[in-house]
Amino acid sequence: MAIILSFSLNEHSRKRPPSGPGESGHLQEMVAYESVRSKRIDSWVGSGALAISCLLAPLVSLLCNRYGYRLVTIGGGLTCALGLILTAHAPNLPVIYVTYTIIFGFGASCAYTSAFIVVTDYFSKWRSLATGVTCAGSSCGMLIMIPVIQLLLRHYGLQTTFTVLSLVALIPSFCGCTYNPSIRKGLPNSTDEANLNKPSVKPFSLLDFSVWRIPTFTIYALSLTVIMLGYFVPRAHLARYCEELGISTDESSWYYFYTGLASLIGRVIFGQLCNYRKINSFLVTQITAAILGVATILLPFARAPLEFIAYSLVIGFFDGGVNTPVALNVFECVGRERMAEGWGFFSFATGITISIGPPLAGYLADIMGSYDVTLFLSGAIVIFGSAMLFLLKCVKFTNKELASSPIELKLLPTSEDLSENNKKSFSNETVNTNVSSFMVMIV
């Protein structure tokens, strides 16, 4: 449960920062530091931290391989808390870009990336379901934190809100203490006796780019990169769009609540669904992404509150079909021994479009004077990205390409010494730790 809890807290902050790709209507007081407000300013406030957390994923994956999940998660939680407490006392928006975007973004990347990768190492038979429950943690975080943040802002102001959030950000550090320190740190590529004495990271190698030589991984990463360009646009601007239509902020905030509730249910359901071998998780991603694209195209025609509620439920539920299989699909493409590198580069690629999508949409909405064209284009981009997954039919679905010599960026030396604990497969103590850390995260 430590995995689920730390993921829920950091995923909520990472995906739903103030005035960013989530509750853009809840913490807009932050932009009061600026004399001129626009849709672009509102979008960049939150998407900056999101960009940092994604773009630093390859570096975090390297840290996971070198120092283990435990230290990375603990350090990530402490860094998040530091960034938030500094943001609480920031005098203006440029300072917030440093304290929140850079410092908090790096800490969130550490906790988020390690929480995702560790699931693939802890679980085998129930990996899909465990991933679904872990992904549902972000929805739990949204359901819990939205009313809490609103209450704090209304009664105590922005500074107290960030101070309280800094204390909440410490929880993943405590959860990280339950992680088994031998997992991933110097972990052999497999449990076969022949590989026990082989270090998982070669000497003098920093980043391994060989995952990009796998056709399935490259196609999947590029497809999701295109999808994410328009994926978060409606969520980032839904509150402002509702404001243009005369819908109050208090009412539009409930739409995010409905989205989080539906996403919580959808991620668990799709996690269980993908656990069946006959279910193609790549096809699940493709179909659900196409549905979300169509729903976004239809959003400009919504006017009644019930129509917005229906849209919120649709994007929330089918969000589970897009996000839940992500770690599983990357795992299927690159294998367990390259999961850290694969997930790092995947997050880096998708993070670029995730971070620029909402600001570009806000820029286009400023020019056009309306969100209609922006929503049409966003939905079309998501549909196009889902169609790119048809290219997987043209390549042989295997990760045997990993047998070829890896492409490495040789910069820093790494330790060749492996402790005796790292030469052993999962023990009964590790299994007990798995259960403990899987339990703490659901809170």
Beta strands, then each sheet from edge to edge (+ up, - down):
strand 1: 207-208
strand 2: 408-409
sheet 1: 1+ 2-
end
